[in-house]
Amino acid sequence: MREFNLPWSGPYSWPEFEAINGLPALPAFPGVYLNGADYKSGYLICSAGITGRPFHKRFREHTKCFLNGDYTVLDIAALQQGRRCEVWHGWGYARTHRAQFAERQSEIRAAAKRHMAAHRLFVAHVEDRRIRERIEAAIMKCLYALPPPLCDVPDRGMMLAPRRPGEAEITVCNVCSSELCGLPEKLSI
């Protein structure tokens, strides 16, 4: 079985919020990212994602989706206590409730800006697309398995691509100088 260390760097700022939260800008390479919030003595990981482009480009796309009401916006005070409390439910609900979004647009956009400003991003440089997919799927599986209420924090229904039959098992050893709640020391991908 193959094993490798995966160094996570961060926390980084969501693009365009660097001056507000005093964190550095995202690096310009592809890989896997963790989206988290301040929690106890570290960070609560809310989701994992992947990109083959520089992180800052991917997060500019995420910004547009948050501001347009396409993504779920969480209440940051609740999130920092380990609870999921939605200000706005995105995804399929958002597509069928555009009139409701229009009525609440200023409130939802203000909450989305607070959401993005409060999030702390961690990144790992991973060039191989398939390895990125497998890491993302394994991390999300771990987040869904956290004890309640933490397991309710991440969105459900992501398009994940875990290890396929016939693919060799790989152990990933996560290395980070910050405490990342929800990220185990080792992942089997």
C-alpha positions as CSV (number, residue, x, y, z in Angstrom):
1,M,0.0,0.0,0.0
2,R,1.3,3.4,-0.9
3,E,1.5,6.2,1.7
4,F,2.3,9.8,1.4
5,N,2.3,13.0,3.6
6,L,-0.1,15.7,2.6
7,P,1.0,19.1,3.9
8,W,-1.9,21.6,4.5
9,S,-1.1,25.3,4.5
10,G,-3.2,28.0,5.9
11,P,-5.3,29.5,7.2
12,Y,-5.8,31.7,4.2
13,S,-8.5,34.4,3.6
14,W,-11.4,34.1,1.2
15,P,-10.5,36.4,-1.7
16,E,-11.3,40.1,-1.3
17,F,-11.5,39.7,2.5
18,E,-7.8,39.7,3.3
19,A,-7.8,43.2,4.7
20,I,-10.8,42.5,6.9
21,N,-9.5,39.4,8.6
22,G,-5.7,39.9,8.3
23,L,-5.0,36.6,6.6
24,P,-2.9,36.0,3.5
25,A,-4.3,35.5,0.0
26,L,-4.7,32.0,-1.4
27,P,-1.7,30.6,-3.3
28,A,-1.8,30.2,-7.1
29,F,-1.6,26.4,-7.6
30,P,-4.2,23.6,-7.9
31,G,-5.2,21.1,-5.3
32,V,-7.5,20.3,-2.5
33,Y,-9.0,22.9,-0.2
34,L,-10.7,22.8,3.2
35,N,-13.3,25.4,4.1
36,G,-13.5,26.0,7.8
37,A,-14.4,28.4,10.6
38,D,-12.9,29.3,14.0
39,Y,-13.9,26.5,16.5
40,K,-12.6,26.0,20.0
41,S,-8.7,26.1,19.7
42,G,-8.7,25.4,16.0
43,Y,-10.9,25.2,13.0
44,L,-14.1,23.3,12.2
45,I,-13.8,21.9,8.7
46,C,-17.2,22.5,6.9
47,S,-16.3,21.1,3.5
48,A,-13.6,20.0,1.2
49,G,-13.2,20.8,-2.5
50,I,-10.9,20.4,-5.4
51,T,-9.7,22.5,-8.3
52,G,-7.3,22.1,-11.2
53,R,-6.9,25.9,-11.4
54,P,-5.4,28.3,-9.0
55,F,-7.4,28.4,-5.7
56,H,-8.1,32.2,-6.0
57,K,-9.8,31.7,-9.3
58,R,-12.0,28.9,-8.0
59,F,-13.0,30.9,-4.9
60,R,-14.0,33.9,-7.1
61,E,-16.5,31.5,-8.7
62,H,-17.7,30.4,-5.2
63,T,-18.1,34.1,-4.3
64,K,-20.5,34.7,-7.2
65,C,-22.5,31.6,-6.3
66,F,-22.9,32.8,-2.6
67,L,-23.9,36.3,-3.6
68,N,-26.4,35.0,-6.2
69,G,-28.1,32.8,-3.7
70,D,-27.0,29.5,-5.3
71,Y,-25.1,28.3,-2.2
72,T,-26.3,27.7,1.3
73,V,-25.3,30.6,3.6
74,L,-24.7,29.6,7.3
75,D,-25.0,31.7,10.4
76,I,-21.4,32.2,11.5
77,A,-22.1,32.5,15.3
78,A,-23.8,29.1,15.3
79,L,-21.2,27.6,13.1
80,Q,-18.4,28.6,15.5
81,Q,-20.4,26.7,18.2
82,G,-20.4,23.6,16.0
83,R,-24.0,24.0,14.8
84,R,-25.5,24.3,11.4
85,C,-28.0,27.2,11.2
86,E,-29.0,28.3,7.7
87,V,-29.7,31.9,6.8
88,W,-30.5,30.7,3.2
89,H,-30.7,27.3,1.8
90,G,-29.0,27.2,-1.7
91,W,-28.8,24.4,-4.2
92,G,-32.1,23.0,-5.5
93,Y,-34.1,25.1,-3.1
94,A,-32.6,28.3,-4.4
95,R,-33.4,27.4,-8.0
96,T,-37.1,26.9,-7.2
97,H,-37.4,29.9,-4.8
98,R,-35.9,32.8,-6.8
99,A,-38.7,35.2,-5.8
100,Q,-38.0,34.5,-2.1
101,F,-34.3,35.2,-2.8
102,A,-35.2,38.5,-4.5
103,E,-37.3,39.6,-1.5
104,R,-34.5,38.8,0.9
105,Q,-31.5,39.6,-1.4
106,S,-29.9,42.3,0.7
107,E,-30.2,40.3,3.9
108,I,-28.8,37.1,2.2
109,R,-26.0,38.9,0.5
110,A,-24.9,40.6,3.8
111,A,-25.0,37.2,5.5
112,A,-23.0,35.6,2.6
113,K,-20.3,38.3,3.0
114,R,-20.1,37.6,6.7
115,H,-19.9,33.8,5.9
116,M,-17.1,34.3,3.4
117,A,-15.2,36.8,5.6
118,A,-15.3,34.4,8.6
119,H,-14.2,31.3,6.7
120,R,-10.6,30.1,7.0
121,L,-9.2,28.2,4.0
122,F,-6.5,25.5,4.1
123,V,-4.9,24.1,0.9
124,A,-2.8,21.3,-0.2
125,H,-1.0,21.2,-3.6
126,V,-2.1,18.1,-5.4
127,E,-1.5,17.9,-9.2
128,D,-3.1,14.6,-10.0
129,R,-6.9,15.0,-10.7
130,R,-7.8,11.5,-9.6
131,I,-5.9,11.8,-6.3
132,R,-7.6,15.1,-5.6
133,E,-11.0,13.5,-6.1
134,R,-10.2,10.6,-3.8
135,I,-8.9,12.9,-1.1
136,E,-12.0,15.1,-1.3
137,A,-14.4,12.1,-1.1
138,A,-12.5,10.6,1.9
139,I,-12.5,13.9,3.8
140,M,-16.2,14.5,3.2
141,K,-16.9,10.9,4.4
142,C,-15.1,11.7,7.7
143,L,-17.0,15.0,8.1
144,Y,-20.3,13.1,7.7
145,A,-19.2,10.6,10.4
146,L,-18.5,13.2,13.1
147,P,-20.7,13.1,16.2
148,P,-23.8,15.2,16.2
149,P,-24.2,18.1,15.8
150,L,-20.9,18.4,13.9
151,C,-22.0,15.9,11.3
152,D,-24.8,18.2,10.3
153,V,-22.5,21.1,9.4
154,P,-21.3,20.0,5.9
155,D,-23.7,20.2,2.9
156,R,-24.9,16.9,1.6
157,G,-25.4,15.7,-1.9
158,M,-21.9,16.6,-3.3
159,M,-20.7,14.8,-6.4
160,L,-17.9,12.8,-4.9
161,A,-15.6,10.3,-6.5
162,P,-14.1,7.9,-3.9
163,R,-11.7,5.0,-4.6
164,R,-13.1,2.8,-7.3
165,P,-12.8,-1.0,-7.4
166,G,-9.5,-1.9,-8.8
167,E,-7.7,1.3,-7.7
168,A,-5.0,0.7,-5.2
169,E,-5.6,1.9,-1.7
170,I,-3.5,4.9,-0.6
171,T,-2.9,6.2,2.9
172,V,-2.7,10.0,3.2
173,C,-1.0,11.4,6.3
174,N,-2.4,14.9,6.9
175,V,0.1,17.3,8.2
176,C,-0.9,20.8,9.4
177,S,0.3,23.2,12.1
178,S,-3.3,24.1,12.9
179,E,-5.9,22.0,14.7
180,L,-8.4,20.9,12.0
181,C,-11.5,19.4,13.6
182,G,-12.9,16.7,11.3
183,L,-9.7,16.0,9.6
184,P,-8.1,12.7,10.8
185,E,-4.4,12.2,11.0
186,K,-4.6,9.5,8.3
187,L,-7.0,8.9,5.5
188,S,-7.5,5.8,3.4
189,I,-8.3,6.9,-0.1
